[in-house]
Amino acid sequence: MTTLAQAPPGTDARDYRFTTAHFRFVQQRIHQLAGIALLDSKQDMVYSRLMRRLRALRIDDFDQYLAIVKNDAHPEVEAFVNALTTNLTAFFREAHHFERLITHLRRSNAPRPLKIWCAAASTGEEPWSLAITACEAFNTLRPPVEIIATDIDTDALAAAASGRYPLSRLAPLSVDQKRNFFLRGKGAHDGFARVRPELTGLIRFENWNLLSRQPPPWRDVDAVFCRNVMIYFDKPTQLHVLEQIRAVIRPDGLMFAGHSESFFHAQHLFRSLGQTVYAPVAAHK
């Protein structure tokens, strides 16, 4: 019997046969479902992540698995998207954005709660950073702020909503931030911390696909954090997402993007204020 280690030249030394045709289908399907433009160089990554799904479902080959995820109504479609979604994040990533947000929040004289949309919440470090920033901006654990945290990855969103993290993940926070906004675990929870209960009332976690043809159900957003998301989209998809954001952001609102993202192709929607902060362009009447 030929083992994987002894596979003859020209064969695929993997547990499952994964062809270029399989990869092309995955590229098309994930783009259709989530707008992600997978580079050809990601074939090994795709195999590694989807192989775990085949094992979990006890499926023997990729033909069978891809036939399943071709069906929009099958529950595995959600797991397929979750498996291929990248969740790289950290507390207070690109710290200058949070400093700019404090200034923006303090300048507002709105007689209503200020609304922040975190459009790619991932495992929660960003929306909780936004909640901490709001508390610090108004010097209270109950600031007049509402945060809507969305993501397409339901697994990541559940982790975000739990507000529970290993202590190592809190390294970017100051000593005061750790003390004021987190409760350290004891006993079986030693080595972990959870956000204070007061912060949980500031955030609403919701599953939302940025590719949706329906506009988001929230309006009059004062600030949008959509960072390090557009790099996974092609230009037409980026335009669609920016149009969705433009439809809900206030005329005096701010959009925060990732440091490697630029929107020269969307200057009719947003204008740069520097340091990857953008303002909506006034709509033509």
N, C-alpha and C positions, 0 to 999 in steps of 0.2 A: 504494500500500500504506500502511495506517495504522500508524505507529510507536507505541511506548509513549508517547513524548513528545506524540504527536498524538492520543492516544486520545480519542474523543468523550465529552462529558459523560454521566455515568451508567454508564460502563464501568469495569472494574477494571484500572488501569494497572499490571499486574504481569506477570511472565514466565509465571506459571501462574494459572489461574482458581482462586480460593480463596473459597468461599462461606461464608455463616453455617452452613449445614448441615455443611460440611466441618469447621468449627471446633467445632461442637457434638459431632461424632463424636470429635474429638481430645480434647475436654474429658472425655467419658465414658470413652474408652479409657485415657487417662493416669491418671484417677482409679481405674479398675479395676486397672491394672497397678502403680501406684506410690503411690496414695492422694493424689496431688497435686490440689488443687482450683484449677483455672485460672480466674482472673477473666476476665470478658468483655473487659476492657481489654487483655488479653494477646494478642489476635488477631493483631496485626501481628508481635509477637515470635514467635508460633508459626509464622506463614507464613515468616518469615525463616529460622528454624532448620530447618524441614522442607523448604524449598525446596532447601537444600544436599543433602539426602538424595535428592531427586528427580534432581538433577543428577548425583550420584555414581552412581546406579543407572540413569541415562539413561532415566528414566520421563517420559512426556509430560504426565501430568495427575494431580491429587490423587485422583480416583476410583480409579485403578489403584493408587496408593500405599496408600491407606487400606484397600483390599481386601486388600492384602498384610499389613498390620499387624493386621488383624482375626484373622489366623490365629496362634494362640498358639505354634505349633510353628515358625513361620518365623523364621530368624535375624535378620531385619530388625527384629523386635520389640525386641531388645536395643538396636539403634542408635536406634530411635524413642524409647525411654526415655532413653537417653544424651543425645539431642539436646534433650530438654525438661527435663532436670535442671539446676537452677541450682547452681553450685559457687562460692559466694562464701566465702572463708576467708582466714585469715592466721595467721602464727605468734603465739602467745600472745594471741589475741583475747580480750578481757575478762580481763585479767591477774589480777584478784582471785580468779578461780576456781582458778587454778594455785597461788596462795598458800594457798588453803583446802585444796587437794588435798595439798600438802606436809604440812600439819598432820595431815590425816586419815591419811596413810600412816605418818607417824612414830608416831602413837598406837597403831597396830595391833601386837598381840603375836602375830599368827597364825603358827603353825609351818609355814607354806606360802607359796608365792609369792602376792603380792597381785594381784588380777585387776581390770583396768580395761577397760571396753567403750567404745570410741569408735564410736557408732552411726551416724555420718555422716562418714566419713573424708574425703570429697571428694578433693582433690588432695594430701592428706597433711600439711598444715601443722599440723593439730590433733593427730593421733597422734604426730608427731615432737615436738611441744611437750610432750606427755604423757611421752614417753620421756626428754626432757631434764629435765623436772620430777622424774621418779623418780630419775634419776641425781643430781640436786642434793639431793634429800631424803635420800638415803643416802650421798652423797659417794663414789660409785663408778660406773664405767661398766657394772657388772654388778649392778644393784639386784635385790632379790627381787620383781620385778614382771613380770607378763605382760599385754601389751596386745593386745586383739582389736580390730582396726580394720575396720569393715564399711562398705559402700556399695552402692547399687543400680547406680550408674554404673560400668560396667566400664572405660571409658576413664580416668576420674578415678582409679579404684583402681589401675590400672597405673602412672599417673603418680606416685601416692602411694608405691607400693612401690619405685619407682626411687630415691626419696630425693634427686633431683637438682633444683636450683632456681637460677634466675638470682640473682646476688648482691643485686639490688634487693629480692627477696622476703625477704631476711634482715634487712632494716632494723629490725624490731621487736626483734631479739636484741641482747644486750649484746656488747661486745667479747670478754669472756671466754667467752660462750656460743658465739660464732662460732669462736673458737680451739679450744675444748675439744670441740666436738661436730660440726664440719664440716671437710672437706678441700677446699681451694680448687683449682679446676681450672687446668690449665696447657695451653699450646699451643692445640689445637683446642677445648679445654674452658674456655678463658679466659672469664671473665665468669660462670662457674657454680660452684656448690659442691655437694658430695654429703655426706650424713650419714656419720659414722664407721662402719666395719663393726661395731663393738661394739654400736651402737644397733639394728642390723637384727635382732639376735637377740632383741630385746625385744618386737617387734611381729609379729603374725600378721594378714595382710591376707586378708579373705574377702568374697566377694560375698554380700550378704544383703539381702533385701527385708523391710522392717519391716512390710509387710502380710501376711507369711506367716501361714498358719493354724497352722503348726507352731511350737512355742516354740523359741527359740534353743537350739542344742545345748550352750551353755556355761552353767555354773551358779556359784553362790556368788561373784557379782561384787561387788567392794568399792566400785567407783565407776563410774558411767555418765555419759558425756558425750553428751548428745543435744540439741545446741544449734542454734537457728535452723533447725530441721527442722519442728517442729509448726506453724509459721506457714503452711506450704503445705498443711496438712491441715484438713479440716472436723472438727467436734467428735466425731462417732462414730469417725472414723479416729484422732484423737488418743487417745481412750479405749482403742482396740485396742492402739496402740503402748505406752501407759502400762501396760496390763495385761501386755504382753509383758515390759516392763522389770521390773515388779513381780514377775513369776514367777522372775526370775533373780538379782535383787539380794539381797544379804544383809540381814538385819534391821537391822544397824548401818551399812549402805552409804549412799552419797550419790549423788543424781542432780543433774547440772548442766544447766540449761536456758538458752536464749537470753534476752537482756535484755528482749525484747518479748513473751515468752511467759508465760502464767499458766494455772494449772490449777484454777480454782475449781470446775469441773465434775467434778473427779476427786479431791476431798478425801478420799474413802474409800480412795484408793490412795496418795497422797503428801501430806505436809504441808510447808509452806514453812518454811525456816530463815532466810529472808532472802537478798537479793542473788541471787535465782534459783537457790538451792541447796535441794534437797528431800530429805526422808527418807521411806522407805516407812512406811506405816501398818501397824501390826501386824494380821495376819489374824485374823478372828474365828473362834473354834473352836465 
